[in-house]
């Protein structure tokens, strides 16, 4: 089976963007808080998303909660940043 439905959840602000072609669809959903990612992921799975990627704003803890909430039904990946990015990431996500 080929990947035809991809989902990406990003922390920042609430929004939904969908685009693609006849053969590939991508849905990006923005959330203000990581816990909102649980319901977004459940909805994505129900809509037929085959793979979910989480932005680096999600911690491994939240990734695990999302994976459990969707009952391991699709692969979930997390964008990761190396140690050289820690200070700049802190500046972006500090409240």
C-alpha positions in Angstrom: 0.0 0.0 0.0 1.4 3.4 -1.0 1.3 6.4 1.3 -1.5 8.7 0.0 -2.7 10.5 3.1 -0.2 12.2 5.4 -0.9 14.3 8.5 1.3 16.8 10.3 0.4 18.4 13.7 2.3 21.5 14.7 2.2 23.6 17.9 1.7 27.3 17.5 -1.8 28.5 16.6 -5.0 26.8 15.7 -5.4 26.3 12.0 -6.1 23.6 9.4 -4.5 23.4 5.9 -5.1 20.7 3.3 -3.5 20.3 -0.1 -2.3 17.6 -2.4 -2.8 16.0 -5.7 -5.1 13.2 -7.0 -2.5 10.7 -5.7 -1.3 12.3 -2.4 -3.1 14.4 0.3 -1.4 16.3 3.1 -3.3 17.7 6.1 -1.6 20.1 8.5 -3.3 21.0 11.7 -2.0 23.6 14.2 -2.7 23.5 17.9 -1.9 25.9 20.7 -1.2 23.2 23.3 0.2 19.7 22.8 -2.7 18.0 24.6 -5.0 19.2 21.7 -2.9 16.9 19.5 -4.7 13.9 20.9 -8.1 14.8 19.5 -6.6 16.0 16.2 -4.7 12.7 15.8 -7.9 10.7 16.5 -9.8 12.7 13.9 -6.9 12.3 11.4 -7.0 8.5 11.8 -10.8 8.5 11.4 -10.4 10.5 8.1 -8.0 7.9 6.7 -4.6 9.5 7.5 -2.0 6.8 7.2 1.0 8.4 8.9 1.2 11.3 11.4 4.2 13.5 12.0 4.5 15.7 15.1 6.5 18.9 15.1 9.4 19.3 17.5 7.2 21.2 19.9 5.8 17.9 21.1 7.8 16.1 23.7 8.3 12.4 23.7 5.8 12.2 26.5 3.0 13.8 24.3 4.0 11.7 21.4 3.5 8.6 23.5 0.1 9.8 24.7 -1.0 10.4 21.1 0.2 7.0 20.0 -1.7 5.4 22.8 -4.8 7.5 22.2 -4.9 6.3 18.6 -4.3 2.7 19.7 -1.1 2.4 17.6 -3.3 2.4 14.5 -0.9 4.4 12.3 2.8 5.3 12.6 3.6 8.5 14.5 6.9 10.2 14.1 8.4 13.3 15.9 10.6 15.9 14.4 13.8 16.1 16.5 16.4 18.7 16.9 20.0 18.2 17.8 21.8 19.8 20.8 23.0 22.7 18.7 19.4 23.9 18.4 18.4 23.8 22.1 18.9 27.5 22.8 17.2 28.7 19.6 14.3 26.3 20.3 13.9 27.6 23.8 13.7 31.2 22.5 10.9 30.1 20.1 8.8 28.2 22.6 9.5 30.1 25.9 6.3 31.7 27.2 
